[in-house]
Each structure stands twice: as structure tokens, then as C-alpha cells.
Amino acid sequence: MRVGIHTGPVVVGTIGNDLRVEFTAVGDTVNLASRMEGLAEPGTIYVTEETYKVTEGLFRFEALGRRRLRQEKPSQGI
């Protein structure tokens, strides 16, 4: 199992009909979290700098440097 976490705004809505409704979240925040998950090694959790800033002191972190993510213009701190 691997996890990617990014902090930011998302759009949440329902998809489906009267018989079956599913909730989904979309946007750049969701996409970046997915890319972080793709970079993570099995058994690890990767978070972005934004998430680190709001959770610093609550968890132990190890900086992994900057990585260029697909379709992201600036590199992202991990």
C-alpha cells in the first residue's frame, strides 16, 4: 500500500442516478495527490510541502527533495 497526500481546494459532487449515487472529488489537488501516490514506495506515505506546512509538528517527516511531476510546471517538494 502507498499513499499520496496534498492539501488544497477540491470540487466534490455526486455522479449517478436515483438508483446509485457516487461521490467524487476532482481538481488539481486530487491530481497532485494521485501523482504523489504514484511516486511513493510501497509501505510509504508521500506528502507535498503544502501538507507538510499544515501538519508540521504533528508527524515525523523526512524530506526527499524536489521532484518534477508530470504536467506540473514547478518541481514539487516531497
All heavy atoms as a GROMACS GRO file, in nm:
protein
  603
    1MET      N    1   0.085  -0.117   0.000
    1MET     CA    2   0.000   0.000   0.000
    1MET      C    3   0.089   0.123   0.000
    1MET      O    4   0.192   0.127   0.066
    1MET     CB    5  -0.091  -0.001   0.123
    1MET     CG    6  -0.174   0.122   0.133
    1MET     SD    7  -0.268   0.126   0.284
    1MET     CE    8  -0.429   0.132   0.218
    2ARG      N    9   0.049   0.223  -0.074
    2ARG     CA   10   0.119   0.352  -0.078
    2ARG      C   11   0.015   0.463  -0.076
    2ARG      O   12  -0.096   0.444  -0.126
    2ARG     CB   13   0.210   0.361  -0.198
    2ARG     CG   14   0.139   0.344  -0.329
    2ARG     CD   15   0.233   0.339  -0.446
    2ARG     NE   16   0.270   0.201  -0.472
    2ARG     CZ   17   0.374   0.165  -0.543
    2ARG    NH1   18   0.450   0.254  -0.597
    2ARG    NH2   19   0.401   0.040  -0.561
    3VAL      N   20   0.053   0.578  -0.022
    3VAL     CA   21  -0.041   0.689  -0.007
    3VAL      C   22   0.027   0.818  -0.051
    3VAL      O   23   0.144   0.841  -0.022
    3VAL     CB   24  -0.087   0.702   0.140
    3VAL    CG1   25  -0.178   0.822   0.158
    3VAL    CG2   26  -0.158   0.576   0.186
    4GLY      N   27  -0.048   0.904  -0.120
    4GLY     CA   28  -0.003   1.038  -0.156
    4GLY      C   29  -0.103   1.139  -0.104
    4GLY      O   30  -0.224   1.122  -0.121
    5ILE      N   31  -0.052   1.245  -0.039
    5ILE     CA   32  -0.141   1.345   0.022
    5ILE      C   33  -0.098   1.485  -0.023
    5ILE      O   34   0.020   1.520  -0.017
    5ILE     CB   35  -0.138   1.337   0.176
    5ILE    CG1   36  -0.178   1.197   0.223
    5ILE    CG2   37  -0.229   1.443   0.237
    5ILE    CD1   38  -0.162   1.177   0.372
    6HIS      N   39  -0.195   1.564  -0.065
    6HIS     CA   40  -0.174   1.706  -0.097
    6HIS      C   41  -0.286   1.784  -0.033
    6HIS      O   42  -0.399   1.736  -0.021
    6HIS     CB   43  -0.173   1.727  -0.248
    6HIS     CG   44  -0.154   1.870  -0.289
    6HIS    ND1   45  -0.045   1.944  -0.250
    6HIS    CD2   46  -0.231   1.952  -0.362
    6HIS    CE1   47  -0.055   2.066  -0.300
    6HIS    NE2   48  -0.169   2.072  -0.369
    7THR      N   49  -0.258   1.906   0.009
    7THR     CA   50  -0.356   1.990   0.076
    7THR      C   51  -0.396   2.104  -0.017
    7THR      O   52  -0.310   2.172  -0.073
    7THR     CB   53  -0.296   2.047   0.205
    7THR    OG1   54  -0.259   1.938   0.289
    7THR    CG2   55  -0.394   2.136   0.278
    8GLY      N   56  -0.527   2.123  -0.036
    8GLY     CA   57  -0.575   2.232  -0.120
    8GLY      C   58  -0.723   2.216  -0.149
    8GLY      O   59  -0.787   2.122  -0.102
    9PRO      N   60  -0.777   2.308  -0.229
    9PRO     CA   61  -0.920   2.304  -0.260
    9PRO      C   62  -0.955   2.193  -0.358
    9PRO      O   63  -0.874   2.158  -0.445
    9PRO     CB   64  -0.946   2.441  -0.323
    9PRO     CG   65  -0.815   2.482  -0.379
    9PRO     CD   66  -0.710   2.423  -0.289
   10VAL      N   67  -1.072   2.137  -0.343
   10VAL     CA   68  -1.124   2.037  -0.435
   10VAL      C   69  -1.271   2.067  -0.464
   10VAL      O   70  -1.336   2.138  -0.389
   10VAL     CB   71  -1.113   1.892  -0.380
   10VAL    CG1   72  -0.970   1.853  -0.358
   10VAL    CG2   73  -1.194   1.874  -0.254
   11VAL      N   74  -1.321   2.012  -0.572
   11VAL     CA   75  -1.462   2.019  -0.604
   11VAL      C   76  -1.518   1.880  -0.580
   11VAL      O   77  -1.465   1.782  -0.633
   11VAL     CB   78  -1.485   2.061  -0.751
   11VAL    CG1   79  -1.632   2.056  -0.787
   11VAL    CG2   80  -1.427   2.200  -0.775
   12VAL      N   81  -1.622   1.870  -0.497
   12VAL     CA   82  -1.683   1.742  -0.465
   12VAL      C   83  -1.826   1.743  -0.514
   12VAL      O   84  -1.899   1.839  -0.495
   12VAL     CB   85  -1.680   1.715  -0.312
   12VAL    CG1   86  -1.746   1.583  -0.279
   12VAL    CG2   87  -1.536   1.717  -0.261
   13GLY      N   88  -1.864   1.635  -0.579
   13GLY     CA   89  -2.000   1.627  -0.631
   13GLY      C   90  -2.046   1.484  -0.642
   13GLY      O   91  -1.972   1.390  -0.613
   14THR      N   92  -2.170   1.469  -0.683
   14THR     CA   93  -2.228   1.336  -0.699
   14THR      C   94  -2.234   1.300  -0.846
   14THR      O   95  -2.253   1.386  -0.932
   14THR     CB   96  -2.369   1.328  -0.639
   14THR    OG1   97  -2.451   1.425  -0.703
   14THR    CG2   98  -2.366   1.352  -0.490
   15ILE      N   99  -2.218   1.172  -0.872
   15ILE     CA  100  -2.230   1.117  -1.007
   15ILE      C  101  -2.325   0.999  -0.997
   15ILE      O  102  -2.315   0.920  -0.904
   15ILE     CB  103  -2.093   1.069  -1.060
   15ILE    CG1  104  -1.998   1.186  -1.071
   15ILE    CG2  105  -2.109   0.998  -1.193
   15ILE    CD1  106  -1.859   1.148  -1.115
   16GLY      N  107  -2.415   0.988  -1.090
   16GLY     CA  108  -2.505   0.874  -1.089
   16GLY      C  109  -2.648   0.914  -1.114
   16GLY      O  110  -2.678   1.022  -1.162
   17ASN      N  111  -2.736   0.823  -1.076
   17ASN     CA  112  -2.879   0.845  -1.096
   17ASN      C  113  -2.953   0.819  -0.965
   17ASN      O  114  -2.891   0.806  -0.861
   17ASN     CB  115  -2.932   0.756  -1.210
   17ASN     CG  116  -2.900   0.610  -1.185
   17ASN    OD1  117  -2.901   0.563  -1.072
   17ASN    ND2  118  -2.872   0.537  -1.292
   18ASP      N  119  -3.085   0.808  -0.970
   18ASP     CA  120  -3.164   0.787  -0.848
   18ASP      C  121  -3.137   0.653  -0.781
   18ASP      O  122  -3.157   0.638  -0.661
   18ASP     CB  123  -3.313   0.798  -0.880
   18ASP     CG  124  -3.352   0.940  -0.918
   18ASP    OD1  125  -3.276   1.032  -0.884
   18ASP    OD2  126  -3.456   0.957  -0.984
   19LEU      N  127  -3.092   0.554  -0.858
   19LEU     CA  128  -3.069   0.421  -0.803
   19LEU      C  129  -2.931   0.406  -0.739
   19LEU      O  130  -2.914   0.332  -0.644
   19LEU     CB  131  -3.088   0.314  -0.912
   19LEU     CG  132  -3.226   0.309  -0.974
   19LEU    CD1  133  -3.228   0.208  -1.087
   19LEU    CD2  134  -3.331   0.275  -0.868
   20ARG      N  135  -2.834   0.475  -0.795
   20ARG     CA  136  -2.697   0.461  -0.744
   20ARG      C  137  -2.626   0.595  -0.755
   20ARG      O  138  -2.614   0.651  -0.864
   20ARG     CB  139  -2.622   0.356  -0.823
   20ARG     CG  140  -2.483   0.335  -0.773
   20ARG     CD  141  -2.416   0.221  -0.844
   20ARG     NE  142  -2.281   0.206  -0.791
   20ARG     CZ  143  -2.184   0.148  -0.856
   20ARG    NH1  144  -2.204   0.100  -0.975
   20ARG    NH2  145  -2.066   0.138  -0.801
   21VAL      N  146  -2.578   0.646  -0.643
   21VAL     CA  147  -2.508   0.773  -0.640
   21VAL      C  148  -2.369   0.751  -0.583
   21VAL      O  149  -2.352   0.685  -0.482
   21VAL     CB  150  -2.584   0.877  -0.555
   21VAL    CG1  151  -2.506   1.005  -0.543
   21VAL    CG2  152  -2.723   0.904  -0.612
   22GLU      N  153  -2.270   0.807  -0.650
   22GLU     CA  154  -2.133   0.802  -0.602
   22GLU      C  155  -2.083   0.945  -0.584
   22GLU      O  156  -2.119   1.034  -0.660
   22GLU     CB  157  -2.044   0.729  -0.703
   22GLU     CG  158  -2.078   0.583  -0.719
   22GLU     CD  159  -1.985   0.515  -0.819
   22GLU    OE1  160  -1.880   0.572  -0.853
   22GLU    OE2  161  -2.019   0.404  -0.861
   23PHE      N  162  -2.000   0.965  -0.484
   23PHE     CA  163  -1.936   1.094  -0.462
   23PHE      C  164  -1.796   1.090  -0.520
   23PHE      O  165  -1.728   0.988  -0.513
   23PHE     CB  166  -1.930   1.126  -0.313
   23PHE     CG  167  -2.063   1.154  -0.253
   23PHE    CD1  168  -2.138   1.051  -0.196
   23PHE    CD2  169  -2.116   1.281  -0.254
   23PHE    CE1  170  -2.261   1.075  -0.141
   23PHE    CE2  171  -2.241   1.306  -0.200
   23PHE     CZ  172  -2.313   1.204  -0.143
   24THR      N  173  -1.754   1.200  -0.579
   24THR     CA  174  -1.619   1.207  -0.634
   24THR      C  175  -1.561   1.345  -0.608
   24THR      O  176  -1.634   1.443  -0.593
   24THR     CB  177  -1.617   1.175  -0.785
   24THR    OG1  178  -1.483   1.164  -0.829
   24THR    CG2  179  -1.689   1.281  -0.865
   25ALA      N  180  -1.429   1.351  -0.598
   25ALA     CA  181  -1.357   1.477  -0.581
   25ALA      C  182  -1.266   1.496  -0.702
   25ALA      O  183  -1.204   1.401  -0.748
   25ALA     CB  184  -1.275   1.474  -0.453
   26VAL      N  185  -1.261   1.618  -0.755
   26VAL     CA  186  -1.180   1.647  -0.873
   26VAL      C  187  -1.104   1.777  -0.853
   26VAL      O  188  -1.137   1.856  -0.765
   26VAL     CB  189  -1.266   1.656  -1.002
   26VAL    CG1  190  -1.332   1.524  -1.033
   26VAL    CG2  191  -1.370   1.765  -0.990
   27GLY      N  192  -1.003   1.797  -0.935
   27GLY     CA  193  -0.927   1.922  -0.932
   27GLY      C  194  -0.778   1.897  -0.921
   27GLY      O  195  -0.731   1.783  -0.910
   28ASP      N  196  -0.702   2.006  -0.925
   28ASP     CA  197  -0.556   1.997  -0.919
   28ASP      C  198  -0.507   1.931  -0.790
   28ASP      O  199  -0.408   1.858  -0.792
   28ASP     CB  200  -0.494   2.136  -0.933
   28ASP     CG  201  -0.511   2.193  -1.074
   28ASP    OD1  202  -0.535   2.113  -1.167
   28ASP    OD2  203  -0.500   2.315  -1.089
   29THR      N  204  -0.575   1.956  -0.680
   29THR     CA  205  -0.534   1.897  -0.552
   29THR      C  206  -0.542   1.745  -0.558
   29THR      O  207  -0.450   1.675  -0.518
   29THR     CB  208  -0.621   1.951  -0.437
   29THR    OG1  209  -0.604   2.093  -0.431
   29THR    CG2  210  -0.583   1.890  -0.304
   30VAL      N  211  -0.650   1.695  -0.612
   30VAL     CA  212  -0.669   1.550  -0.625
   30VAL      C  213  -0.564   1.492  -0.720
   30VAL      O  214  -0.504   1.388  -0.693
   30VAL     CB  215  -0.811   1.517  -0.674
   30VAL    CG1  216  -0.828   1.368  -0.697
   30VAL    CG2  217  -0.914   1.569  -0.574
   31ASN      N  218  -0.541   1.560  -0.831
   31ASN     CA  219  -0.443   1.512  -0.929
   31ASN      C  220  -0.303   1.507  -0.871
   31ASN      O  221  -0.228   1.411  -0.893
   31ASN     CB  222  -0.445   1.600  -1.054
   31ASN     CG  223  -0.574   1.589  -1.131
   31ASN    OD1  224  -0.645   1.490  -1.121
   31ASN    ND2  225  -0.607   1.692  -1.206
   32LEU      N  226  -0.264   1.610  -0.796
   32LEU     CA  227  -0.131   1.612  -0.737
   32LEU      C  228  -0.116   1.503  -0.631
   32LEU      O  229  -0.013   1.437  -0.622
   32LEU     CB  230  -0.100   1.750  -0.678
   32LEU     CG  231   0.041   1.771  -0.625
   32LEU    CD1  232   0.147   1.726  -0.725
   32LEU    CD2  233   0.062   1.916  -0.588
   33ALA      N  234  -0.219   1.481  -0.551
   33ALA     CA  235  -0.215   1.372  -0.453
   33ALA      C  236  -0.199   1.237  -0.523
   33ALA      O  237  -0.122   1.151  -0.477
   33ALA     CB  238  -0.342   1.372  -0.368
   34SER      N  239  -0.264   1.220  -0.634
   34SER     CA  240  -0.251   1.096  -0.711
   34SER      C  241  -0.110   1.078  -0.764
   34SER      O  242  -0.055   0.968  -0.762
   34SER     CB  243  -0.352   1.096  -0.826
   34SER     OG  244  -0.336   0.981  -0.906
   35ARG      N  245  -0.050   1.185  -0.811
   35ARG     CA  246   0.088   1.177  -0.860
   35ARG      C  247   0.185   1.146  -0.746
   35ARG      O  248   0.283   1.073  -0.764
   35ARG     CB  249   0.126   1.307  -0.930
   35ARG     CG  250   0.051   1.322  -1.060
   35ARG     CD  251   0.103   1.438  -1.142
   35ARG     NE  252   0.025   1.445  -1.264
   35ARG     CZ  253  -0.054   1.546  -1.296
   35ARG    NH1  254  -0.065   1.649  -1.216
   35ARG    NH2  255  -0.120   1.546  -1.409
   36MET      N  256   0.159   1.201  -0.629
   36MET     CA  257   0.243   1.171  -0.512
   36MET      C  258   0.231   1.023  -0.478
   36MET      O  259   0.330   0.958  -0.446
   36MET     CB  260   0.202   1.256  -0.392
   36MET     CG  261   0.220   1.404  -0.412
   36MET     SD  262   0.390   1.450  -0.437
   36MET     CE  263   0.455   1.418  -0.277
   37GLU      N  264   0.112   0.969  -0.485
   37GLU     CA  265   0.090   0.827  -0.458
   37GLU      C  266   0.170   0.742  -0.557
   37GLU      O  267   0.230   0.641  -0.521
   37GLU     CB  268  -0.058   0.794  -0.468
   37GLU     CG  269  -0.087   0.646  -0.447
   37GLU     CD  270  -0.233   0.613  -0.468
   37GLU    OE1  271  -0.309   0.698  -0.518
   37GLU    OE2  272  -0.272   0.501  -0.435
   38GLY      N  273   0.173   0.785  -0.682
   38GLY     CA  274   0.248   0.712  -0.784
   38GLY      C  275   0.397   0.711  -0.760
   38GLY      O  276   0.466   0.617  -0.797
   39LEU      N  277   0.449   0.816  -0.696
   39LEU     CA  278   0.592   0.823  -0.664
   39LEU      C  279   0.629   0.742  -0.540
   39LEU      O  280   0.742   0.699  -0.526
   39LEU     CB  281   0.634   0.968  -0.640
   39LEU     CG  282   0.643   1.061  -0.759
   39LEU    CD1  283   0.674   1.202  -0.711
   39LEU    CD2  284   0.749   1.013  -0.856
   40ALA      N  285   0.534   0.727  -0.451
   40ALA     CA  286   0.562   0.664  -0.321
   40ALA      C  287   0.604   0.518  -0.337
   40ALA      O  288   0.551   0.446  -0.422
   40ALA     CB  289   0.439   0.674  -0.230
   41GLU      N  290   0.698   0.478  -0.255
   41GLU     CA  291   0.739   0.338  -0.249
   41GLU      C  292   0.633   0.260  -0.170
   41GLU      O  293   0.565   0.317  -0.084
   41GLU     CB  294   0.874   0.326  -0.178
   41GLU     CG  295   0.987   0.399  -0.249
   41GLU     CD  296   1.018   0.340  -0.386
   41GLU    OE1  297   1.008   0.218  -0.401
   41GLU    OE2  298   1.050   0.419  -0.476
   42PRO      N  299   0.618   0.130  -0.196
   42PRO     CA  300   0.523   0.051  -0.118
   42PRO      C  301   0.550   0.064   0.032
   42PRO      O  302   0.666   0.063   0.075
   42PRO     CB  303   0.547  -0.092  -0.166
   42PRO     CG  304   0.599  -0.075  -0.306
   42PRO     CD  305   0.684   0.050  -0.301
   43GLY      N  306   0.445   0.084   0.109
   43GLY     CA  307   0.457   0.097   0.254
   43GLY      C  308   0.492   0.238   0.302
   43GLY      O  309   0.524   0.257   0.418
   44THR      N  310   0.487   0.338   0.210
   44THR     CA  311   0.522   0.475   0.250
   44THR      C  312   0.406   0.570   0.221
   44THR      O  313   0.313   0.539   0.147
   44THR     CB  314   0.646   0.526   0.175
   44THR    OG1  315   0.617   0.533   0.035
   44THR    CG2  316   0.766   0.437   0.199
   45ILE      N  317   0.417   0.689   0.281
   45ILE     CA  318   0.322   0.798   0.258
   45ILE      C  319   0.403   0.918   0.213
   45ILE      O  320   0.495   0.960   0.283
   45ILE     CB  321   0.245   0.833   0.387
   45ILE    CG1  322   0.167   0.712   0.438
   45ILE    CG2  323   0.152   0.952   0.362
   45ILE    CD1  324   0.108   0.732   0.576
   46TYR      N  325   0.373   0.972   0.096
   46TYR     CA  326   0.439   1.092   0.046
   46TYR      C  327   0.342   1.208   0.060
   46TYR      O  328   0.224   1.196   0.024
   46TYR     CB  329   0.477   1.076  -0.100
   46TYR     CG  330   0.604   1.000  -0.127
   46TYR    CD1  331   0.663   0.917  -0.031
   46TYR    CD2  332   0.668   1.011  -0.249
   46TYR    CE1  333   0.779   0.848  -0.057
   46TYR    CE2  334   0.785   0.941  -0.276
   46TYR     CZ  335   0.839   0.860  -0.181
   46TYR     OH  336   0.955   0.791  -0.207
   47VAL      N  337   0.391   1.320   0.113
   47VAL     CA  338   0.309   1.441   0.125
   47VAL      C  339   0.381   1.556   0.055
   47VAL      O  340   0.503   1.556   0.045
   47VAL     CB  341   0.280   1.478   0.273
   47VAL    CG1  342   0.211   1.364   0.345
   47VAL    CG2  343   0.405   1.519   0.346
   48THR      N  344   0.305   1.653   0.009
   48THR     CA  345   0.362   1.771  -0.055
   48THR      C  346   0.404   1.872   0.052
   48THR      O  347   0.370   1.859   0.170
   48THR     CB  348   0.260   1.837  -0.148
   48THR    OG1  349   0.147   1.878  -0.071
   48THR    CG2  350   0.217   1.743  -0.260
   49GLU      N  351   0.479   1.973   0.008
   49GLU     CA  352   0.521   2.078   0.100
   49GLU      C  353   0.402   2.148   0.165
   49GLU      O  354   0.408   2.184   0.282
   49GLU     CB  355   0.606   2.182   0.027
   49GLU     CG  356   0.745   2.135  -0.003
   49GLU     CD  357   0.827   2.239  -0.076
   49GLU    OE1  358   0.783   2.287  -0.182
   49GLU    OE2  359   0.936   2.272  -0.025
   50GLU      N  360   0.294   2.166   0.090
   50GLU     CA  361   0.175   2.231   0.145
   50GLU      C  362   0.118   2.150   0.262
   50GLU      O  363   0.081   2.206   0.365
   50GLU     CB  364   0.068   2.250   0.038
   50GLU     CG  365   0.101   2.356  -0.065
   50GLU     CD  366   0.194   2.307  -0.176
   50GLU    OE1  367   0.237   2.189  -0.172
   50GLU    OE2  368   0.225   2.387  -0.264
   51THR      N  369   0.111   2.021   0.247
   51THR     CA  370   0.062   1.935   0.356
   51THR      C  371   0.159   1.937   0.472
   51THR      O  372   0.117   1.943   0.589
   51THR     CB  373   0.040   1.792   0.304
   51THR    OG1  374  -0.057   1.796   0.200
   51THR    CG2  375  -0.008   1.700   0.415
   52TYR      N  376   0.288   1.933   0.444
   52TYR     CA  377   0.388   1.940   0.550
   52TYR      C  378   0.371   2.067   0.633
   52TYR      O  379   0.375   2.063   0.756
   52TYR     CB  380   0.529   1.935   0.489
   52TYR     CG  381   0.637   1.966   0.588
   52TYR    CD1  382   0.675   1.873   0.684
   52TYR    CD2  383   0.700   2.090   0.587
   52TYR    CE1  384   0.774   1.903   0.777
   52TYR    CE2  385   0.798   2.121   0.678
   52TYR     CZ  386   0.835   2.027   0.774
   52TYR     OH  387   0.932   2.058   0.866
   53LYS      N  388   0.350   2.179   0.566
   53LYS     CA  389   0.337   2.307   0.637
   53LYS      C  390   0.221   2.309   0.736
   53LYS      O  391   0.232   2.368   0.843
   53LYS     CB  392   0.322   2.422   0.538
   53LYS     CG  393   0.449   2.451   0.461
   53LYS     CD  394   0.425   2.556   0.354
   53LYS     CE  395   0.548   2.576   0.268
   53LYS     NZ  396   0.524   2.668   0.158
   54VAL      N  397   0.110   2.244   0.702
   54VAL     CA  398  -0.006   2.248   0.793
   54VAL      C  399  -0.005   2.135   0.896
   54VAL      O  400  -0.085   2.138   0.990
   54VAL     CB  401  -0.141   2.248   0.716
   54VAL    CG1  402  -0.153   2.372   0.629
   54VAL    CG2  403  -0.159   2.122   0.635
   55THR      N  404   0.084   2.037   0.881
   55THR     CA  405   0.088   1.926   0.976
   55THR      C  406   0.222   1.915   1.048
   55THR      O  407   0.242   1.823   1.129
   55THR     CB  408   0.059   1.792   0.906
   55THR    OG1  409   0.156   1.770   0.804
   55THR    CG2  410  -0.081   1.791   0.847
   56GLU      N  411   0.314   2.008   1.021
   56GLU     CA  412   0.446   2.006   1.085
   56GLU      C  413   0.429   2.005   1.237
   56GLU      O  414   0.348   2.077   1.292
   56GLU     CB  415   0.525   2.130   1.042
   56GLU     CG  416   0.664   2.135   1.096
   56GLU     CD  417   0.739   2.259   1.049
   56GLU    OE1  418   0.677   2.349   0.988
   56GLU    OE2  419   0.858   2.265   1.075
   57GLY      N  420   0.503   1.920   1.303
   57GLY     CA  421   0.493   1.908   1.448
   57GLY      C  422   0.395   1.802   1.493
   57GLY      O  423   0.398   1.758   1.607
   58LEU      N  424   0.306   1.759   1.406
   58LEU     CA  425   0.210   1.655   1.440
   58LEU      C  426   0.260   1.516   1.401
   58LEU      O  427   0.217   1.416   1.457
   58LEU     CB  428   0.076   1.681   1.370
   58LEU     CG  429   0.008   1.813   1.404
   58LEU    CD1  430  -0.116   1.833   1.318
   58LEU    CD2  431  -0.029   1.815   1.552
   59PHE      N  432   0.348   1.512   1.300
   59PHE     CA  433   0.402   1.386   1.249
   59PHE      C  434   0.551   1.401   1.228
   59PHE      O  435   0.603   1.512   1.220
   59PHE     CB  436   0.335   1.348   1.116
   59PHE     CG  437   0.186   1.336   1.124
   59PHE    CD1  438   0.104   1.442   1.086
   59PHE    CD2  439   0.126   1.220   1.169
   59PHE    CE1  440  -0.033   1.432   1.093
   59PHE    CE2  441  -0.012   1.209   1.177
   59PHE     CZ  442  -0.091   1.315   1.140
   60ARG      N  443   0.620   1.290   1.212
   60ARG     CA  444   0.762   1.291   1.176
   60ARG      C  445   0.773   1.286   1.025
   60ARG      O  446   0.707   1.204   0.960
   60ARG     CB  447   0.832   1.168   1.233
   60ARG     CG  448   0.919   1.196   1.348
   60ARG     CD  449   0.992   1.073   1.390
   60ARG     NE  450   0.925   0.952   1.336
   60ARG     CZ  451   0.958   0.831   1.368
   60ARG    NH1  452   1.055   0.808   1.451
   60ARG    NH2  453   0.895   0.728   1.317
   61PHE      N  454   0.855   1.373   0.968
   61PHE     CA  455   0.874   1.378   0.824
   61PHE      C  456   1.020   1.363   0.789
   61PHE      O  457   1.108   1.400   0.866
   61PHE     CB  458   0.825   1.513   0.768
   61PHE     CG  459   0.677   1.533   0.779
   61PHE    CD1  460   0.623   1.604   0.885
   61PHE    CD2  461   0.592   1.483   0.683
   61PHE    CE1  462   0.486   1.624   0.895
   61PHE    CE2  463   0.454   1.502   0.692
   61PHE     CZ  464   0.402   1.573   0.798
   62GLU      N  465   1.045   1.312   0.670
   62GLU     CA  466   1.179   1.305   0.613
   62GLU      C  467   1.173   1.369   0.475
   62GLU      O  468   1.099   1.323   0.388
   62GLU     CB  469   1.223   1.159   0.601
   62GLU     CG  470   1.356   1.140   0.534
   62GLU     CD  471   1.391   0.994   0.514
   62GLU    OE1  472   1.330   0.908   0.580
   62GLU    OE2  473   1.477   0.968   0.430
   63ALA      N  474   1.250   1.477   0.457
   63ALA     CA  475   1.249   1.546   0.327
   63ALA      C  476   1.318   1.460   0.223
   63ALA      O  477   1.424   1.403   0.248
   63ALA     CB  478   1.319   1.680   0.339
   64LEU      N  479   1.256   1.449   0.106
   64LEU     CA  480   1.311   1.367  -0.002
   64LEU      C  481   1.356   1.452  -0.120
   64LEU      O  482   1.395   1.399  -0.223
   64LEU     CB  483   1.206   1.265  -0.049
   64LEU     CG  484   1.158   1.168   0.058
   64LEU    CD1  485   1.048   1.079   0.003
   64LEU    CD2  486   1.274   1.085   0.110
   65GLY      N  487   1.350   1.584  -0.104
   65GLY     CA  488   1.395   1.673  -0.210
   65GLY      C  489   1.283   1.713  -0.303
   65GLY      O  490   1.165   1.696  -0.274
   66ARG      N  491   1.323   1.766  -0.417
   66ARG     CA  492   1.226   1.814  -0.514
   66ARG      C  493   1.219   1.715  -0.630
   66ARG      O  494   1.320   1.658  -0.670
   66ARG     CB  495   1.265   1.952  -0.564
   66ARG     CG  496   1.269   2.053  -0.448
   66ARG     CD  497   1.276   2.195  -0.497
   66ARG     NE  498   1.151   2.241  -0.553
   66ARG     CZ  499   1.044   2.277  -0.483
   66ARG    NH1  500   1.046   2.271  -0.352
   66ARG    NH2  501   0.934   2.321  -0.542
   67ARG      N  502   1.100   1.698  -0.683
   67ARG     CA  503   1.078   1.609  -0.797
   67ARG      C  504   0.989   1.679  -0.898
   67ARG      O  505   0.896   1.750  -0.861
   67ARG     CB  506   1.008   1.479  -0.754
   67ARG     CG  507   1.071   1.408  -0.640
   67ARG     CD  508   1.174   1.308  -0.687
   67ARG     NE  509   1.248   1.252  -0.576
   67ARG     CZ  510   1.214   1.144  -0.509
   67ARG    NH1  511   1.105   1.079  -0.539
   67ARG    NH2  512   1.290   1.100  -0.410
   68ARG      N  513   1.017   1.660  -1.024
   68ARG     CA  514   0.928   1.714  -1.127
   68ARG      C  515   0.821   1.610  -1.154
   68ARG      O  516   0.849   1.494  -1.182
   68ARG     CB  517   1.003   1.744  -1.255
   68ARG     CG  518   0.909   1.803  -1.359
   68ARG     CD  519   0.977   1.878  -1.469
   68ARG     NE  520   1.066   1.984  -1.426
   68ARG     CZ  521   1.028   2.109  -1.397
   68ARG    NH1  522   0.901   2.141  -1.401
   68ARG    NH2  523   1.116   2.199  -1.362
   69LEU      N  524   0.698   1.652  -1.139
   69LEU     CA  525   0.585   1.564  -1.161
   69LEU      C  526   0.528   1.590  -1.299
   69LEU      O  527   0.531   1.702  -1.348
   69LEU     CB  528   0.477   1.588  -1.055
   69LEU     CG  529   0.524   1.568  -0.911
   69LEU    CD1  530   0.413   1.608  -0.815
   69LEU    CD2  531   0.566   1.426  -0.888
   70ARG      N  532   0.476   1.489  -1.361
   70ARG     CA  533   0.418   1.500  -1.494
   70ARG      C  534   0.316   1.614  -1.498
   70ARG      O  535   0.229   1.625  -1.413
   70ARG     CB  536   0.351   1.369  -1.529
   70ARG     CG  537   0.298   1.361  -1.668
   70ARG     CD  538   0.233   1.230  -1.691
   70ARG     NE  539   0.133   1.212  -1.585
   70ARG     CZ  540   0.038   1.126  -1.588
   70ARG    NH1  541   0.027   1.044  -1.687
   70ARG    NH2  542  -0.050   1.116  -1.489
   71GLN      N  543   0.329   1.701  -1.595
   71GLN     CA  544   0.239   1.813  -1.621
   71GLN      C  545   0.240   1.918  -1.511
   71GLN      O  546   0.154   2.005  -1.508
   71GLN     CB  547   0.097   1.765  -1.645
   71GLN     CG  548   0.084   1.679  -1.769
   71GLN     CD  549  -0.058   1.629  -1.789
   71GLN    OE1  550  -0.144   1.646  -1.706
   71GLN    NE2  551  -0.081   1.567  -1.902
   72GLU      N  552   0.334   1.913  -1.419
   72GLU     CA  553   0.347   2.018  -1.318
   72GLU      C  554   0.462   2.108  -1.360
   72GLU      O  555   0.573   2.060  -1.382
   72GLU     CB  556   0.374   1.959  -1.180
   72GLU     CG  557   0.260   1.879  -1.124
   72GLU     CD  558   0.138   1.964  -1.093
   72GLU    OE1  559   0.153   2.076  -1.044
   72GLU    OE2  560   0.027   1.918  -1.122
   73LYS      N  561   0.441   2.239  -1.371
   73LYS     CA  562   0.547   2.328  -1.416
   73LYS      C  563   0.660   2.340  -1.312
   73LYS      O  564   0.772   2.307  -1.343
   73LYS     CB  565   0.488   2.463  -1.452
   73LYS     CG  566   0.403   2.453  -1.577
   73LYS     CD  567   0.342   2.582  -1.615
   73LYS     CE  568   0.254   2.558  -1.737
   73LYS     NZ  569   0.167   2.666  -1.765
   74PRO      N  570   0.633   2.384  -1.190
   74PRO     CA  571   0.744   2.386  -1.093
   74PRO      C  572   0.763   2.248  -1.034
   74PRO      O  573   0.671   2.168  -1.027
   74PRO     CB  574   0.697   2.486  -0.987
   74PRO     CG  575   0.549   2.486  -0.996
   74PRO     CD  576   0.514   2.449  -1.139
   75SER      N  577   0.886   2.221  -0.990
   75SER     CA  578   0.908   2.093  -0.922
   75SER      C  579   0.838   2.098  -0.786
   75SER      O  580   0.814   2.206  -0.732
   75SER     CB  581   1.057   2.065  -0.907
   75SER     OG  582   1.118   2.165  -0.831
   76GLN      N  583   0.808   1.984  -0.731
   76GLN     CA  584   0.731   1.975  -0.607
   76GLN      C  585   0.818   1.918  -0.497
   76GLN      O  586   0.886   1.819  -0.517
   76GLN     CB  587   0.610   1.885  -0.629
   76GLN     CG  588   0.522   1.870  -0.509
   76GLN     CD  589   0.454   2.000  -0.471
   76GLN    OE1  590   0.401   2.071  -0.553
   76GLN    NE2  591   0.455   2.031  -0.344
   77GLY      N  592   0.822   1.982  -0.380
   77GLY     CA  593   0.894   1.928  -0.266
   77GLY      C  594   0.820   1.809  -0.208
   77GLY      O  595   0.698   1.808  -0.198
   78ILE      N  596   0.897   1.706  -0.174
   78ILE     CA  597   0.838   1.584  -0.118
   78ILE      C  598   0.901   1.556   0.016
   78ILE      O  599   1.021   1.565   0.031
   78ILE     CB  600   0.860   1.464  -0.212
   78ILE    CG1  601   0.797   1.493  -0.347
   78ILE    CG2  602   0.804   1.337  -0.152
   78ILE    CD1  603   0.823   1.389  -0.451
   0.00000   0.00000   0.00000
